[in-house]
Every structure is written in structure tokens, then in C-alpha cells.
């Protein structure tokens, strides 16, 4: 006899792994609960009862990915921290499984509100994890008071996702380093400080 | 009697408008040549003979959008030029028709190579149009020699597309202005100059 928690966790892991496989190999449109049950070797009834919709599976997958994403690196400088972050994002987006998976989820989010919400929650978790590297840089005097941590972290990710999604060139490590350097330079210049860009500071770190 | 050129151009305009409508309202998956013919009030045979595939219609639509996109603004300063560019990108992405249309084409490009190629061509055209604002800034001594024009222009667009696609907050005008300021600050700091970011300069302006 096995504890129910163990079996539940195993079922979840198997179904989410199957969902990740389908997303990475075929895209969101090919997700199907019965197919996931078959691939995960789990009863169809269990899958329908536990998740009910394909979007619920994707939401759960993103929650798992957010929970399992690597903790923040602390290097002692803003540029060092942002570079570590950029390289982590780059490693994810160039991973043969994770890259297509993210592209598929982002594509699905363009036409599915629940997936879009799950994606926003994923990024909010990630940004909350990395935001302290900016608040520490403020405390060290590297960047101005009032620098918006979330905006700095997003500025690091944006060029990497842009490249992934618009196909503008390879995603080499030097692209990650340049994204970090650009975000750090802009942060040092006060671009992300409250009052910059027309005096409106719209973004909070946890959004 | 009408000149054949006139009719051909009218057919193209009607079919591309119908394709844009479907993309903006329903997404790539709902594009169908027979349906486009009906919406455009054009013979099905004409549409099949002229385009043949849905992807060919999207490629043609992107070519038309690239040809019709507004010419570059010249303000006399890099920041002014980049701000004009950022506001143009922002206006496109927040347009009720163009925003969903771009999201749909980018989503389609994640799983369709021909659409991905068409999208790359669209961005290459746009970047070639705006690259001179960086080369002029180099000539004025605003940014270092060897600054990669394409990378600067992409740095302006990236945060706006990232926000569109990951749902990270609104796309207000202050977001566009901040994207321009961040790119200009990074360019002035030499981040996009040859030799920066590990000594490798991978991106050319026309890519």
C-alpha cells in the first residue's frame, strides 16, 4: 500500500511530463486530456477529475516550473546578478525541450485567457525571485533610489524572448550578456527609477 | 474595361484585408482559403491559384505591412529618433486590429517555418528602415563607433513585444518612452558596440 500523497504526486508528475512533451513537440493545439492520460499511463477519469481542461494542465505545469526554477544567484554586483539571470533565461529558451515549450505556451496565451493568466503568474513568481538583486543594488548605491526592480528584471528577459519569438538571430551566450549589460547600464542611468519616462512609474516588482 | 493590374491589386487588397480580419479576430488557425475568397468576394480559383496556401497569404500580408509601415522619423538626436520608433511600435501593438494580428502571426511562427521566415523578413525590413538613426548618432558622436544599429533598434522593440506577449502590464506611452531611453542609455554606454559582451558582435543591422 502506498500513501495517497505519493500516488497523487506521481500522477501529477507523469501527466505534467506528458503535457510538457506534447507542448514541446507538437504545440498547444495537440494537447488532449485522453491522450495525456494514455501517455502518462494514468486513468482517464483521474485526469478529467483532477484537471478537467487542457488549460488547467498547462496552468499546473507553469506552476510546477515556477516552483522548480533555480533560485537567484547572488554575485555581489548588479551586473553580475543580471548576467546570471540572463544566462538562466537563455539556458531555458535554448533548451531543446523548454524552448519550444515556452514558445508553445506563449503562442497559446495569445488566444486563451486562462493560459495568459497562468503565464502572468509564472513571470510574477520569477520576477519576485529576482527582484532583490535590484533592491540590493539600490542599497549598495549602484542604481538610483526608486529603481523599479520588476522593470529591470523584465528588461533583461525581453531581448531574449524577442529573439526567440521573432527569430532575430541566434540566442548565443553573448546575447544574454548583452541583455544584462544593457539593463544594468539603463538602470544605472536612472531609466527605471520612479519619475523617469514622463514621471510615471507603472510597474511593480510583483506584477 | 479595367486594366488587369487594377483588378489584381484590388483582389490582393481585398484578400489581405480579409486575412488580417481573421487573424486579428480569430487567429491563424481559423485562416482558410475558401473562407478568405468568400469574405473578399473573390473567386475561390483565383485565391487558390494566386496564393495556394494560407501561409503564402500571411507572407504576402506581412510584405504589404512592411511596405506600408511609416517611414522613419528624424529628430536630430538618437533618443528622439528611438522614442519616435518606440511610439510607432507601441501604436501598432496597441491598435485593436494590428495588435492581435501581430500576436497571431508570432504565435503561428512558433510552429510554422514559412510564417517564421515571413516574420523575419518583416523585421529585417523594419530594422533596415530605422538603422540609419543609429549610424547618424555614431556620426554625431552620440554613441561609440561600431555600435550595432540592428541591436539598438531591436532593444527598443523587445520590451514592447515582451509586454504584449507575456502580459506583463499595460503598454502605455511611458513604456515606449522608457524602452527608448533604456536602449539609448545602453548604446551610449557602449553595450551595443563591436567588442562589447564578450568581444562577439553577432548581429548585423540587416538581419
Interface residues (C-beta under 8 A of the other chain):
Chain A: X27 X29 X100 X103 X104 X106 X107 X108 X109 X110 X111 X116 X117 X119 X120 X123 X151 X154 X155 X157 X158 X159 X161 X162 X163 X165 X166 X167 X168 X169 X170 X172 X173 X174 X175 X177 X178 X181 X182 X183 X185 X186 X188 X189 X191 X192 X196 X197 X198 X200 X202 X203 X207
Chain B: X27 X29 X100 X103 X104 X106 X107 X108 X109 X110 X111 X116 X117 X119 X120 X123 X151 X154 X155 X157 X158 X159 X161 X162 X163 X165 X166 X167 X168 X169 X170 X172 X173 X174 X175 X177 X178 X181 X182 X183 X185 X186 X188 X189 X191 X192 X196 X197 X198 X200 X202 X203 X207
